[in-house]
Amino acid sequence: MRRKSGVDPSVIALKWGASFNRETTHMTTQAELIAAVAKDAGVSQADAGRVLDAIVKNIHKSLTSGGDVRISNLGVFDTAARAAREGRNPATGATIKIAASKAVRFRVSKPLKDAVNS
């Protein structure tokens, strides 16, 4: 399994002293998620794909209009304002101005956090 950067996650884990088990580590793709939802809901994969697209579209719509999205047993998607600040170009060391921006945040729900940590 390789990330977009082409770096093997096991190399990153070893570099930072973390354990990495390739057999138990699995990244679910959108296609796998759609297939699982279709199977669990007893609908076609096309219908499950349209539902997932609609959910993502409505999350985008809510966040871009300044709202938040709360999903029970999953968490909360919201935005946070980042102030303008000064930073440094790592290649040259020159000071640069970083413009103010908004960042999307996700805060996990307690039931999900507890399930992951059990």
TAMOMO-V93649 format. One record per residue. N is the residue number from 1. PHI is phi in whole degrees, -180 to 180 (999 if undefined). PSI is psi in degrees with one decimal (NA if undefined). D_FIRST is the distance of its C-alpha to the first C-alpha in whole Angstrom. Layout:
N:PHI:PSI:D_FIRST
N:PHI:PSI:D_FIRST
This chain:
1:999:125.3:0
2:-124:146.5:4
3:-84:174.1:7
4:-57:-33.3:10
5:-71:-12.4:11
6:86:3.7:9
7:-93:129.7:9
8:-70:126.0:7
9:-58:-28.5:7
10:-67:-31.7:9
11:-68:-42.4:11
12:-63:-44.7:12
13:-62:-43.8:13
14:-67:-37.4:15
15:-61:-38.3:17
16:-93:7.3:18
17:79:13.8:19
18:-93:157.0:17
19:-85:151.6:16
20:-142:122.6:12
21:-118:106.3:12
22:-61:-31.0:8
23:-71:-31.7:11
24:-100:-8.3:12
25:-93:123.5:9
26:-142:129.4:9
27:-101:120.3:9
28:-80:129.3:12
29:-88:167.8:12
30:-62:-40.3:16
31:-63:-41.3:16
32:-66:-38.6:15
33:-64:-44.5:18
34:-62:-43.0:20
35:-63:-41.7:20
36:-67:-41.7:21
37:-65:-43.1:23
38:-60:-44.6:25
39:-65:-47.9:25
40:-67:-34.6:26
41:-91:-9.9:29
42:69:35.5:30
43:-123:172.1:30
44:-74:159.5:28
45:-66:-31.7:25
46:-63:-44.5:27
47:-65:-42.8:29
48:-63:-38.0:26
49:-64:-41.4:24
50:-65:-38.4:28
51:-66:-45.2:28
52:-62:-42.7:25
53:-60:-40.9:26
54:-66:-39.2:29
55:-63:-48.4:28
56:-62:-43.0:25
57:-60:-42.5:28
58:-74:-30.0:31
59:-65:-45.7:29
60:-58:-47.3:29
61:-60:-44.1:32
62:-65:-44.3:33
63:-69:-39.0:31
64:-71:-21.6:33
65:-92:5.9:36
66:94:3.2:36
67:-90:-174.8:36
68:-130:167.2:33
69:-127:121.3:31
70:-112:122.0:32
71:-121:116.5:30
72:-55:141.3:31
73:63:9.0:29
74:-122:-64.6:26
75:157:-162.8:27
76:-125:128.2:29
77:-98:129.9:28
78:-151:-179.6:30
79:-118:154.5:31
80:-134:140.0:32
81:-82:136.3:34
82:-112:126.3:33
83:-73:156.8:36
84:-65:147.5:37
85:-155:170.4:36
86:-99:143.4:36
87:-135:-175.7:33
88:-126:138.8:33
89:-75:116.9:31
90:-65:-25.6:29
91:-76:-40.6:30
92:-108:-19.7:34
93:81:-0.4:35
94:-70:144.7:37
95:-76:134.3:37
96:-128:156.2:36
97:-95:128.9:37
98:-105:121.9:34
99:-69:155.0:35
100:-63:148.6:35
101:-155:174.1:33
102:-112:143.6:31
103:-121:142.4:28
104:-86:132.1:27
105:-118:154.8:26
106:-132:124.6:25
107:-113:121.6:27
108:-74:146.9:26
109:-77:157.5:28
110:-62:-43.6:30
111:-60:-40.1:29
112:-69:-43.3:25
113:-60:-44.9:25
114:-63:-40.1:27
115:-65:-40.7:25
116:-68:-35.1:22
117:-89:2.0:24
118:-93:NA:25
